[in-house]
Structures are given as C-alpha cells and as structure tokens.
Amino acid sequence: MVLINYATSFLKLIDNKTNYINVYLEDSINMGQDENGGMRENATKIYLTCMGHNVTADLTTLEAYEMVFNEASQPNAQIEFKYLQIVALNVLNERYELAMDTILGNTPKKEVDTWTKQEEEAKAWAADNKAPTPYIDAVLSTRSDITKEIFIQKVLEKSNSFLVESGETMGRFQVLRARLENATKLSELQDILNS
C-alpha cells in the first residue's frame, strides 16, 4: 500500500499523463523486472492505480497485464513501441503459465516435482524389472490398490501425455513470442494477443 500511495503522489507531480506512462514503463522494465524479465505484478497494479483504475485484491496478474496493454495501446497514449512489446510479452507469458496450469490440473506442485524421478525409475524398471525403484517402492508401500506393474504403466502413460501436451503448448507460445519479438507495429501486437 505504501508503494501505491507513493506512486499516486508521484503521479500528481507530473502534468503530462503520457510522459508518466513512459516513465512508469521504463522504471518497471529497468528496475521492476522479475528474474524472468517481466514486470513485477505489484508494479503493474501500481500503474493501474495511478491510471485511475480501481485495483482490487482479486484482480489476476493476467487481467492486470491485459489492462496495462489496453491502456498503453490507446492512440492518445503515445507509448514507445518497445514498452508495448514488453507489456505484450508479459500478457503472453502469463497466458502460457495459465495454459500449463490447465494441463497440470489440480495436481499439487510437490507431486509434480516428483514426476521426473518417477519417470526415471519407471523407464529403468520397464527396461529391466530388477532395476531399483526406491521412490516408486515408497509410494507403493502405502498403497494396496495397485500393483507395481500397473503403477509404472500409468507413470509412463501420464509422462508421455504430459510431454506431448506441454510440448505442443510450448511450441505454440514460442511461435507467438517470436512473432511478438519481430513485430514492428501495434496492430501486429494486437493480432498476436488475439490469436
């Protein structure tokens, strides 16, 4: 809340709204980037607050990025194109994250973190049923409803299914990101975000 109050006070000092948007976007890009190069969620919400939007706690990151892009791409905004590209990239990246979350469904993250180990053990056991499978054995030690053979078969099926779905999703988003990086005008960015 302190940041929002500070940013709102800062906005009052600037007469030119367009200048403020460019200053905000440059600061967000240069100082407010997260480790992946995206604008931090809080910086985005501060921007929306300063632009007169009522930002509520239930506003998702994707909705915030989309609002920033829509605001910044208005004809009278006069935003530098490189900043619009970065905002559009944040929209695209957030959509990718949501698409991947859909593929994972309600699987807890801690379980997803074990998939590589499960797959590794399942492949080794499928090639040689004498191969050690300590993780799978630990899981099965508490389950009487499934045999090791069926469990390993399910691990391999789910692994292959996830790889295909996530690979297709990643491929689609890589194509969109490449188009975005090569875009030279606003209409191209809008087409990319609408595809």
C-alpha positions as CSV (number, residue, x, y, z in Angstrom):
1,M,0.0,0.0,0.0
2,V,2.9,2.3,0.7
3,L,4.1,1.9,-2.9
4,I,0.7,2.7,-4.3
5,N,0.4,5.8,-2.1
6,Y,3.9,6.9,-3.2
7,A,3.2,6.3,-6.9
8,T,-0.1,8.1,-6.6
9,S,1.7,11.1,-5.1
10,F,4.3,10.9,-7.8
11,L,1.6,11.0,-10.5
12,K,0.3,14.3,-9.1
13,L,3.7,15.9,-9.7
14,I,3.6,15.1,-13.4
15,D,1.4,17.1,-15.7
16,N,1.7,15.0,-18.8
17,K,0.0,11.6,-18.4
18,T,1.7,10.2,-21.5
19,N,5.1,11.2,-20.0
20,Y,4.1,9.4,-16.8
21,I,3.2,6.2,-18.6
22,N,6.6,6.2,-20.4
23,V,8.4,6.9,-17.1
24,Y,6.5,4.2,-15.4
25,L,7.0,1.6,-18.1
26,E,10.8,2.4,-18.3
27,D,11.1,2.1,-14.5
28,S,9.2,-1.1,-14.5
29,I,11.4,-2.5,-17.3
30,N,14.7,-1.3,-15.9
31,M,14.1,-1.7,-12.1
32,G,10.9,-3.6,-11.6
33,Q,11.7,-6.7,-13.6
34,D,11.5,-10.1,-12.0
35,E,14.1,-12.8,-12.7
36,N,12.4,-13.7,-16.0
37,G,12.5,-10.2,-17.3
38,G,8.8,-9.5,-16.8
39,M,7.2,-6.5,-15.0
40,R,6.5,-7.4,-11.4
41,E,2.9,-7.9,-10.5
42,N,2.9,-5.1,-7.9
43,A,4.5,-2.6,-10.3
44,T,1.7,-3.4,-12.7
45,K,-1.0,-2.9,-10.1
46,I,0.6,0.4,-9.0
47,Y,0.5,1.6,-12.6
48,L,-3.2,0.7,-12.9
49,T,-4.0,2.5,-9.7
50,C,-2.1,5.6,-10.9
51,M,-4.0,5.5,-14.1
52,G,-7.3,5.7,-12.2
53,H,-8.3,2.1,-12.2
54,N,-9.9,0.5,-9.1
55,V,-7.4,-2.3,-8.4
56,T,-9.0,-5.0,-6.2
57,A,-7.2,-7.9,-4.5
58,D,-9.0,-10.4,-6.8
59,L,-7.5,-8.9,-10.0
60,T,-5.4,-11.6,-11.5
61,T,-1.9,-11.0,-12.9
62,L,-3.1,-11.7,-16.4
63,E,-6.0,-9.3,-16.1
64,A,-3.6,-6.6,-14.8
65,Y,-1.2,-7.1,-17.7
66,E,-4.1,-7.0,-20.2
67,M,-5.4,-3.8,-18.6
68,V,-2.0,-2.2,-18.9
69,F,-1.6,-3.3,-22.5
70,N,-5.1,-1.9,-23.4
71,E,-4.4,1.4,-21.6
72,A,-0.9,1.8,-23.0
73,S,-2.0,1.0,-26.6
74,Q,-4.7,3.7,-26.8
75,P,-4.0,6.1,-29.7
76,N,-3.6,9.0,-27.4
77,A,-1.2,7.2,-25.1
78,Q,1.9,7.7,-27.3
79,I,3.8,4.9,-25.7
80,E,7.1,3.9,-27.1
81,F,6.7,0.7,-29.1
82,K,9.4,-1.2,-27.2
83,Y,7.4,-0.8,-24.0
84,L,4.3,-2.0,-25.6
85,Q,6.2,-5.1,-26.7
86,I,7.3,-5.8,-23.2
87,V,3.8,-5.4,-21.8
88,A,2.5,-7.7,-24.6
89,L,5.2,-10.2,-23.7
90,N,4.0,-10.2,-20.1
91,V,0.5,-10.9,-21.3
92,L,1.7,-13.8,-23.5
93,N,3.9,-15.3,-20.7
94,E,1.0,-15.2,-18.2
95,R,-1.3,-16.9,-20.7
96,Y,1.4,-19.6,-21.2
97,E,1.6,-20.1,-17.4
98,L,-2.2,-20.5,-17.2
99,A,-2.2,-22.9,-20.2
100,M,0.4,-25.1,-18.4
101,D,-1.6,-24.9,-15.2
102,T,-4.6,-26.2,-17.1
103,I,-2.5,-29.2,-18.3
104,L,-1.4,-30.0,-14.8
105,G,-5.0,-29.7,-13.5
106,N,-5.3,-30.0,-9.7
107,T,-2.1,-31.9,-9.3
108,P,-0.2,-30.5,-6.2
109,K,3.2,-28.9,-7.1
110,K,5.0,-31.1,-4.7
111,E,3.7,-34.1,-6.6
112,V,4.6,-32.6,-10.0
113,D,8.1,-32.1,-8.6
114,T,8.4,-35.9,-8.2
115,W,7.4,-36.7,-11.8
116,T,11.0,-36.7,-13.2
117,K,12.1,-39.2,-10.5
118,Q,9.0,-41.4,-11.1
119,E,9.6,-41.4,-14.8
120,E,13.3,-42.1,-14.5
121,E,12.6,-45.1,-12.2
122,A,9.6,-46.3,-14.3
123,K,11.7,-46.3,-17.5
124,A,14.6,-48.1,-15.8
125,W,12.2,-50.8,-14.4
126,A,10.4,-51.2,-17.8
127,A,13.8,-51.9,-19.4
128,D,14.9,-54.2,-16.5
129,N,12.4,-55.2,-13.8
130,K,15.4,-55.8,-11.4
131,A,16.3,-52.0,-11.6
132,P,16.0,-50.3,-8.3
133,T,12.9,-48.1,-7.8
134,P,13.2,-46.6,-4.3
135,Y,10.7,-43.8,-4.8
136,I,8.1,-45.9,-6.5
137,D,8.5,-48.6,-3.9
138,A,8.0,-46.0,-1.2
139,V,4.8,-44.8,-2.8
140,L,3.5,-48.3,-3.3
141,S,4.4,-49.3,0.3
142,T,1.3,-47.3,1.4
143,R,-1.0,-48.4,-1.5
144,S,-2.6,-51.8,-1.7
145,D,-4.9,-50.8,-4.6
146,I,-2.4,-51.1,-7.4
147,T,0.4,-53.4,-8.5
148,K,3.9,-52.1,-9.3
149,E,3.4,-53.1,-13.0
150,I,0.2,-51.1,-13.3
151,F,1.6,-48.1,-11.4
152,I,4.7,-48.0,-13.6
153,Q,2.5,-48.3,-16.7
154,K,0.4,-45.3,-15.5
155,V,3.5,-43.3,-14.7
156,L,4.8,-43.8,-18.3
157,E,1.4,-43.1,-19.9
158,K,1.0,-39.9,-17.9
159,S,4.6,-38.8,-18.5
160,N,4.1,-39.3,-22.3
161,S,0.8,-37.5,-22.3
162,F,2.2,-34.5,-20.3
163,L,5.2,-34.3,-22.6
164,V,3.0,-34.2,-25.7
165,E,0.5,-31.6,-24.3
166,S,3.1,-29.4,-22.7
167,G,5.4,-29.6,-25.8
168,E,2.5,-28.6,-28.1
169,T,1.6,-25.7,-25.7
170,M,5.2,-24.5,-25.5
171,G,5.6,-24.7,-29.3
172,R,2.5,-22.6,-29.9
173,F,3.7,-19.9,-27.4
174,Q,7.3,-19.9,-28.8
175,V,5.8,-19.1,-32.2
176,L,3.8,-16.3,-30.7
177,R,6.8,-14.9,-28.8
178,A,8.9,-15.0,-32.0
179,R,6.2,-13.1,-33.8
180,L,6.0,-10.6,-30.9
181,E,9.7,-10.0,-30.9
182,N,9.7,-9.4,-34.7
183,A,6.6,-7.1,-34.6
184,T,7.1,-3.5,-35.7
185,K,3.7,-2.0,-35.1
186,L,0.8,-2.1,-32.6
187,S,-1.6,-3.9,-34.9
188,E,0.8,-6.8,-35.0
189,L,0.9,-7.0,-31.2
190,Q,-2.9,-6.9,-31.1
191,D,-3.2,-9.7,-33.6
192,I,-0.7,-11.8,-31.7
193,L,-2.6,-11.3,-28.4
194,N,-5.9,-12.0,-30.1
195,S,-4.7,-15.3,-31.7
